[in-house]
């Protein structure tokens, strides 16, 4: 119980720290810059937005990978549980056959 509380508290603390740093960066870097891409495409962003965008993108990619890993583990666990039930039924059948024989 205490370990879970500590993990939750630490996660909230990290989130608050990240938000504070992001706000500080945004306040100090409010200038606009223009990024030029191929085919005469231009995008105007604030420096803070440009600095924070890779972090947000990394967070989203990380969450997606964690979700896919979780789904994979759930599928493996379900398969293993079905095998266990099947083997337990086989054991029961063998025990009954042994008792009768």
Rosetta blueprint (number, residue, H / E / L):
1 X L
2 X H
3 X H
4 X H
5 X H
6 X H
7 X H
8 X H
9 X H
10 X H
11 X H
12 X H
13 X H
14 X H
15 X H
16 X H
17 X H
18 X H
19 X H
20 X H
21 X H
22 X H
23 X H
24 X H
25 X H
26 X H
27 X H
28 X H
29 X L
30 X L
31 X L
32 X E
33 X E
34 X E
35 X E
36 X E
37 X L
38 X L
39 X L
40 X L
41 X L
42 X E
43 X E
44 X E
45 X E
46 X E
47 X H
48 X H
49 X H
50 X H
51 X H
52 X H
53 X H
54 X H
55 X H
56 X H
57 X H
58 X H
59 X H
60 X H
61 X H
62 X H
63 X H
64 X H
65 X H
66 X H
67 X H
68 X H
69 X H
70 X H
71 X H
72 X H
73 X H
74 X H
75 X H
76 X H
77 X H
78 X H
79 X H
80 X H
81 X H
82 X H
83 X H
84 X H
85 X H
86 X H
87 X H
88 X H
89 X H
90 X H
91 X H
92 X H
93 X H
94 X H
95 X H
96 X H
97 X H
98 X H
99 X H
100 X H
101 X L
